[in-house]
């Protein structure tokens, strides 16, 4: 679906600064997955899972779907003396909040585990997960593995990147020198002083903008990720450093473009073991002063 000119015409907005007096509240109670839902895609053909239908080539024919987790992809464990959610990564899927949120400040901690799974099990393949926000589709809708949303990428060496997952997103960015030619696809880096560009997963584009700077800790250490969403603006923060500011998520699945400012949150299972803990959120009435543009 194409929206010539009209998407750009939507691009207006102002970041408001201030301080929120709202208190933090946990999104995960540390005991069970109350308030969350699970959904799993088709397992990889190498997965041992008796009783599930396969085709003549050995590929699974159906997604596992919502509420079914026969491989214990989503479990609760103690790590470093604290409760955590373990996402094994063995099957691609989503751990999704049942509630939707707008105008909020989210923070969580994550740490990579050891296990990796096909098709992302090669030594050189980075461990991958992700935080999806402004989610505006049901899990599995349209045959998609990932719900339409905006993604704060959680992947080794790429934490804080943007992926526009079935949506348009605006980011100030510059094309990396030496890319965008016959030999190399265009790579865009976040640059708060550059012009606005539109990111979308369309032919020839992967919807990615690379964060700047890289503030991720070494694999095996706990990282803190924060997400500020206020009005049409969002901010990706990694270990206390703003790595990207974004503006306006626009739907691609409606007859006319619609701006998205709210939605559930999703943690991805994407081929690698990862632990999440200390997931909490507070409502805000303005962008917190420490993250406001100056």
SULDA-V389256 format. One record per pair of residues at least 24 apart in sequence whose C-alpha atoms are under 8 Angstrom apart, sorted by the first residue. I is the first residue (numbers start at 1). J is the second residue. Records with the same first field share a line. If there is no record, write none. Layout:
I: J ; J
This chain:
1: 252 ; 253
3: 256 ; 257
6: 257
7: 250 ; 257
11: 248
13: 232
15: 233 ; 287 ; 292 ; 293
16: 286 ; 287 ; 292
17: 286 ; 287 ; 288 ; 289 ; 292 ; 293
18: 285 ; 286 ; 287 ; 288 ; 289 ; 292
19: 284 ; 285 ; 286 ; 287 ; 288 ; 289
20: 283 ; 284 ; 285 ; 286 ; 287 ; 288
21: 284
22: 282 ; 283 ; 284
23: 282 ; 283
24: 280 ; 281 ; 282
25: 280 ; 281 ; 282
26: 278 ; 279 ; 280 ; 281
27: 279 ; 280 ; 281
28: 278 ; 279 ; 280
30: 83 ; 84
31: 76 ; 83
32: 76
35: 97 ; 98 ; 99
36: 95 ; 96 ; 97 ; 98
37: 66 ; 67 ; 95 ; 96 ; 97 ; 98
38: 66 ; 67 ; 68 ; 69 ; 74 ; 93 ; 94 ; 95 ; 96
39: 64 ; 65 ; 66 ; 67 ; 68 ; 93 ; 94 ; 95 ; 139 ; 140
40: 64 ; 65 ; 66 ; 68 ; 69 ; 91 ; 92 ; 93 ; 94
41: 65 ; 91 ; 92 ; 93 ; 140 ; 145
42: 91 ; 92
43: 90 ; 91 ; 92
44: 91 ; 118 ; 119
46: 118
65: 140
66: 139
73: 269
82: 277
83: 277
84: 275 ; 276 ; 277 ; 278
85: 275 ; 276 ; 277
86: 273 ; 274 ; 275 ; 276
87: 269 ; 272 ; 273 ; 274 ; 275
88: 115 ; 269 ; 271 ; 272 ; 273 ; 274
89: 116 ; 117 ; 269 ; 270 ; 271 ; 272 ; 273 ; 274
90: 116 ; 117 ; 118 ; 269 ; 270 ; 271 ; 272 ; 273
91: 269 ; 270 ; 271
92: 145 ; 268 ; 269 ; 270 ; 271
93: 145 ; 146 ; 268 ; 269 ; 270
94: 139 ; 146 ; 266 ; 267 ; 268 ; 269
95: 266 ; 267 ; 268 ; 269
96: 264 ; 265 ; 266 ; 267
97: 264 ; 265 ; 266
98: 264
99: 263 ; 264
100: 262 ; 263 ; 264 ; 265
101: 262 ; 263 ; 264 ; 265
102: 229 ; 230 ; 231 ; 261 ; 262 ; 263 ; 283
103: 228 ; 229 ; 230 ; 231 ; 261 ; 262 ; 283 ; 284 ; 285 ; 286
104: 228 ; 229 ; 230 ; 281 ; 282 ; 283 ; 284
105: 226 ; 227 ; 228 ; 229 ; 281 ; 282 ; 283 ; 284
106: 226 ; 227 ; 228 ; 279 ; 280 ; 281 ; 282
107: 224 ; 225 ; 226 ; 227 ; 278 ; 279 ; 280 ; 281
108: 224 ; 225 ; 226 ; 276 ; 277 ; 278 ; 279 ; 280
109: 222 ; 223 ; 224 ; 225 ; 276 ; 277 ; 278 ; 279
110: 222 ; 223 ; 224 ; 225 ; 274 ; 275 ; 276 ; 277
111: 219 ; 220 ; 221 ; 222 ; 223 ; 274 ; 275 ; 276
112: 219 ; 220 ; 221 ; 272 ; 273 ; 274 ; 275
113: 220 ; 272 ; 273 ; 274 ; 275
114: 272 ; 273
115: 272 ; 273
116: 271 ; 272 ; 273
117: 271 ; 272
118: 271
119: 271
120: 271 ; 272
121: 271
126: 155 ; 156 ; 157
127: 155 ; 156 ; 271 ; 272 ; 273
128: 154 ; 155 ; 156 ; 269 ; 270 ; 271 ; 272
129: 153 ; 154 ; 155 ; 267 ; 268 ; 269 ; 270 ; 271 ; 272 ; 274
130: 154 ; 155 ; 266 ; 267 ; 268 ; 269
131: 265 ; 266 ; 267 ; 268
132: 265 ; 266 ; 267 ; 268
133: 262 ; 263 ; 264 ; 265 ; 266
134: 249 ; 260 ; 261 ; 262 ; 263 ; 264 ; 265
135: 262 ; 263 ; 264 ; 265 ; 266
136: 251 ; 260 ; 263 ; 264
150: 249
152: 236
156: 219
157: 214 ; 216
158: 210 ; 211 ; 214 ; 216
159: 211 ; 214 ; 216 ; 238
160: 210 ; 211 ; 236 ; 237 ; 238 ; 243 ; 244
161: 208 ; 209 ; 210 ; 211 ; 244
162: 207 ; 208 ; 209 ; 210 ; 211
163: 199 ; 200 ; 206 ; 207 ; 208 ; 209
164: 199 ; 200 ; 201 ; 207 ; 208
165: 200 ; 201 ; 207
166: 200 ; 201 ; 251 ; 252 ; 253
167: 200 ; 201 ; 249 ; 250 ; 251 ; 252
168: 198 ; 199 ; 200 ; 248 ; 249 ; 250 ; 251 ; 252
169: 198 ; 199 ; 200 ; 246 ; 247 ; 248 ; 249 ; 250
170: 196 ; 197 ; 198 ; 199 ; 246 ; 247 ; 248 ; 249
171: 196 ; 197 ; 198 ; 199 ; 209 ; 245 ; 246 ; 247
172: 196 ; 197 ; 245 ; 246
173: 197 ; 209
190: 243 ; 244
192: 244 ; 245
211: 243 ; 244
212: 243 ; 244
213: 243
214: 243
215: 239 ; 241 ; 243
228: 287
229: 261 ; 287
230: 261 ; 284 ; 285 ; 286 ; 287
231: 261
232: 259 ; 260 ; 261
242: 291
